[in-house]
Amino acid sequence: MVAEAGLECTAGCAQCPVAEACDEEERQAEGLMEGRSFAAASAGYFLAPLSLAFVGAAAGGVSQVHQLIGAVVGLGAGMALAAVTARVRRRANEERTWLQH
């Protein structure tokens, strides 16, 4: 931020009172997740595949083979859903960052 303003800094970033504010602005501009957003996304990326694996196993009925197949299919579907969600979220953050600059 200091360099972008055309100012020269001789103190170094470790001693700069503006450096922390710059870092915070850059993190927000990049759309990085923090706090509750990060916790919710992490839980969703973990719990969605796990939940769908349980649903698939339950849909398999009484047969252990069918339960295993259902669990594997459910886990695969949950992982695919989590991957697509992560990709869409990343793309939205990139577009938002691009529009801000």
N, C-alpha and C positions, 0 to 999 in steps of 0.2 A: 504494500500500500504506500509506503514511504517512497520507494523507487518509482512507483507509478505516478506519484505526484511530482516527480522531478526533483525530489529532495535527496541530499546525500546524508547518510547516517554513518557516524564513526563509532557509536557506542556498541554496536553489535546487537543481534536479535535477543540474546539472553538477557540483556539489561534494558531492552526497549520496553517502555510502558505501553506502547501501541501494539506490540507484537501479539499479545494475547487477544486483543480485540480483532486484529486482522485475521488470526487463525479462526476465530468464531465466525466472522463474516464469511470466510472461505468455506467453512464446513456447511454453513446454512445455504450458501450459493450452490454447493455441489450436491445438496439434497441428501447428505449422509444421515442415517438414522441414529438417534440418540434417545436415551431414556425410555419412556413408555412405548414409543414407536418401535424401537429396537427390540424391546422385550416382547411386544405383541407379534412382531414379524417372526422372531425366533421361535416363539411358541407355536405359531401357525405353521411354519415350515417343518417343525418336528411333529406336531400333533395331528396335522391333516393326514399325512401318510399312515401314521400309527392308527388313527381312527378308522380310516378306510380299510386297513388290513383287518381290524377287528370286525368290521361290517362284512367284509368278504368272507371271513372265516365263519361268521354266524350264518351267512347266506348259504354256505356249503352244506348245511344240514347235518345229519348224523355221521356220515362217512368221514373218516379222518383224511382220506385222500382228497375228497371234495373240499373239506375245510382248508387243507393246505393249499390247494389250487386257488380257492377263493381268497385266502390271505395273501398269497403272492400277487394275484391280479389286483387286489385292493391296494396293496403296498405300491405296486408299480403305478397304478392310477394316481395315488396320492403323491408319489414322487414327481410324476409328470405334471400334476396340478401345481405343486410347489415350484417346480422349475419354470413353468409358464408364468406364474404369478411374479416370481423374482425377475424374470426377463421384462415383463410389462412394467413393473415398478421401476426398474433401472432405466428403461427407455423413456418413461415419463419424466424421471428426474433429469436425464440428459437433455430432453427437449425443453424442460423448464429452465435449466441452466443456460442452454443455447439462446433462449428467448430473452434472458436477463442481460446477456452480453451484447 
